[in-house]
Structures are given as structure tokens and as C-alpha cells.
Amino acid sequence: MAEIINLNRARKERAAAEKKARAATNRQKHGRSKAQTSLSDAQAEQMKDKLDAHRIERDDDPEPA
């Protein structure tokens, strides 16, 4: 005899599996966590500040845009 299943439960399980699959593709697509993003932003800002600290400013040259 066939196994009796609850159709509501099967529908909800199928929806949950689809949601997990979509989440996995979004994780691959968007990739980095907020901590990784903020770390790389902070490192870029630090490198920019270091470069600006070594800049030689002259009175006769206009400020680069």
C-alpha cells in the first residue's frame, strides 16, 4: 500500500528547500560578510591616509582633482 503523506507538510518542506537553495545562490553571488566588507573599507581608508601623509604639496601646482 502507498505511504500516506500530509500535503501541507510536503508543500512547506518543498518551499523550505527552495528557500535554502535560493539563499545558497545569494551567498555565492554577494559573497562577503559585513565584517569582511568593513575590514576592507577600513584598510583602504588607512592606505589612502598613509598615501596622503606622504604627498608633497607645492604652492605653484593646483590641487589634483
Helices and strands as residue ranges (DSSP letters): H 7-30, H 34-53
